[in-house]
């Protein structure tokens, strides 16, 4: 069975924990990473780009000039797509880019991503990470003591001092366990999980 050492925030070893093999020793499936990351990014797209067709543009109700006899090309409206200020032909309209992806695929990809970080030796288990106050400088000092830069930190619940201390640090993201996802695990080089969050993650991925 896979095991992982548990540290405090000064990187002193305080224990050892057994990890579930089917979650942290799962086969690495790179094709699932591609499928799930593509799905996540599609869900995040706003899809709010919008243009007006000739029927939606203001004005143009009157025929600009008579049909014949002027020597100019015939025209029915000043809001024709051929005219400046006219409508747009086949322009983008608001749409939803999301699409369904089976839950089994998403879970398998998450197990695979956790296994990747564990097998690379870039998974760090912390007993806890409670900061006495909201202070970015103190948070950076903790990260330096851990010897980690560019990391995703997974907490077991609300941890306002940690979340607010880290929010201005561009190379770190603090995420609650229920929001753990493949994209963020792959985006950051190291994965730091607080011990109380580990049990919840394993319980979530049991199925």
C-alpha positions in Angstrom: 0.0 0.0 0.0 1.2 3.5 -0.8 2.4 5.6 2.1 3.1 9.3 2.5 4.9 11.2 5.3 2.9 13.9 7.1 4.7 17.2 8.0 3.8 20.3 9.9 4.2 23.7 8.3 7.9 24.0 9.3 8.5 20.7 7.4 9.1 18.6 10.4 7.9 15.0 10.0 5.0 14.3 12.4 3.8 11.0 11.2 3.1 8.7 8.2 -0.2 7.9 6.5 -1.3 5.0 4.3 -2.9 6.1 1.0 -5.4 4.1 -0.9 -3.7 2.4 -3.9 -6.7 2.7 -6.3 -6.6 6.5 -5.8 -2.8 7.3 -5.5 -1.3 4.4 -7.4 -3.8 4.4 -10.3 -2.5 4.1 -13.9 -1.6 7.4 -15.5 -4.1 8.0 -18.4 -3.0 11.1 -20.3 -5.9 10.9 -22.8 -8.3 11.4 -19.8 -6.4 14.5 -18.9 -7.0 15.9 -22.3 -10.7 15.0 -22.3 -11.4 16.5 -18.8 -9.3 19.7 -19.2 -11.0 20.4 -22.5 -14.4 19.8 -20.8 -13.5 22.1 -17.9 -12.3 24.9 -20.2 -15.4 24.7 -22.3 -17.6 25.0 -19.2 -15.7 28.2 -18.2 -16.3 29.9 -21.6 -18.7 32.8 -21.2 -20.2 32.5 -24.6 -21.4 36.1 -24.4 -20.1 37.4 -27.8 -23.0 38.9 -29.6 -23.6 40.8 -32.8 -26.6 42.3 -34.5 -28.0 41.1 -37.8 -29.6 43.5 -40.3 -33.0 43.0 -38.6 -31.7 44.0 -35.2 -29.8 47.2 -36.1 -31.6 50.4 -35.4 -32.9 52.4 -38.4 -33.1 51.6 -42.0 -36.8 51.4 -42.3 -37.0 53.7 -45.3 -35.7 52.9 -48.8 -32.7 55.2 -49.3 -33.6 56.1 -52.9 -35.9 55.0 -55.6 -35.3 51.7 -57.4 -34.5 53.1 -60.9 -33.3 56.2 -62.6 -30.6 57.4 -60.2 -27.6 55.6 -61.8 -26.7 54.0 -58.5 -27.0 50.4 -57.4 -30.5 49.5 -56.0 -30.7 49.6 -52.2 -33.5 48.7 -49.9 -32.1 49.7 -46.5 -29.1 51.6 -45.1 -28.7 48.7 -42.6 -27.6 46.2 -45.3 -24.5 44.2 -44.3 -22.8 45.8 -47.3 -23.1 49.3 -45.7 -21.1 50.9 -43.0 -23.2 50.7 -39.8 -25.2 47.8 -41.2 -25.9 44.4 -39.7 -23.3 41.6 -39.4 -23.6 38.4 -41.5 -23.4 35.2 -39.6 -21.9 36.9 -36.5 -21.5 35.3 -33.1 -24.5 34.9 -30.9 -24.7 34.1 -27.1 -24.2 30.3 -26.7 -23.4 27.7 -24.1 -20.2 25.9 -24.8 -20.5 23.3 -22.1 -21.2 19.6 -22.9 -21.8 16.5 -20.7 -18.9 14.2 -19.7 -19.5 10.9 -17.8 -18.9 11.0 -14.1 -16.8 7.9 -14.3 -14.4 9.6 -16.8 -14.1 12.6 -14.5 -13.3 10.5 -11.4 -10.8 8.3 -13.3 -9.0 11.4 -14.5 -8.9 12.9 -11.0 -7.5 9.6 -9.6 -4.9 9.6 -12.4 -3.9 13.2 -11.7 -3.5 12.5 -8.0 -1.4 9.4 -8.8 0.8 11.4 -11.1 1.7 13.9 -8.4 2.3 11.2 -5.9 4.4 9.1 -8.2 6.4 12.2 -9.1 7.1 12.9 -5.4 5.3 16.2 -5.6 2.5 15.4 -3.2 3.0 16.9 0.2 0.7 16.1 3.2 0.5 18.7 6.0 -1.0 18.1 9.4 -2.6 21.6 9.3 -1.9 25.1 8.0 -3.5 27.5 10.4 -2.1 31.1 10.2 -2.7 33.4 13.2 -3.5 36.4 11.0 -4.0 37.4 7.4 -0.5 38.3 6.3 0.9 37.5 2.8 4.5 37.8 4.1 3.9 35.2 6.8 2.4 32.8 4.2 5.3 33.2 1.8 7.7 32.4 4.7 5.7 29.2 5.3 6.0 28.2 1.7 9.8 28.9 1.8 10.1 26.7 4.9 8.3 23.9 3.0 10.7 24.4 0.1 7.7 24.6 -2.3 6.9 27.1 -5.0 4.1 26.9 -7.5 1.6 24.8 -5.6 -2.1 24.0 -5.2 -3.1 23.8 -1.6 -6.2 21.8 -0.8 -8.0 22.5 2.5 -10.8 20.6 4.3 -13.1 23.6 4.6 -13.2 27.4 5.2 -9.7 28.7 6.2 -10.1 32.5 5.7 -6.6 33.5 7.1 -4.9 31.1 4.6 -7.2 31.9 1.7 -6.8 35.7 2.1 -3.0 35.5 2.8 -2.5 33.5 -0.4 -4.8 35.3 -2.8 -2.2 37.9 -4.0 0.5 35.2 -4.5 0.3 34.4 -8.2 2.1 31.0 -8.0 -0.2 29.5 -5.4 -3.9 28.6 -5.3 -5.9 27.6 -2.2 -8.8 25.3 -3.0 -11.4 23.6 -0.8 -11.5 19.8 -1.2 -14.9 19.8 -2.9 -13.5 21.9 -5.7 -10.5 19.7 -6.4 -10.1 19.3 -10.2 -7.8 17.9 -12.8 -7.0 21.3 -14.5 -5.7 22.9 -11.3 -3.7 19.7 -10.2 -1.9 19.7 -13.6 -1.5 23.5 -13.7 0.6 23.7 -10.5 3.8 21.8 -10.0 3.2 20.7 -6.4 0.1 19.5 -4.6 -0.3 20.2 -0.9 -3.1 18.5 0.9 -4.1 19.1 4.5 -4.6 15.8 6.4 -8.3 16.4 7.3 -9.0 17.0 3.5 -7.4 13.8 2.5 -10.1 11.6 4.1 -12.8 13.6 2.3 -11.1 13.3 -1.0 -10.6 9.5 -0.6 -14.3 9.2 0.4 -15.3 11.2 -2.7 -13.3 9.0 -5.0 -14.4 5.7 -3.6 -17.0 5.1 -6.2 
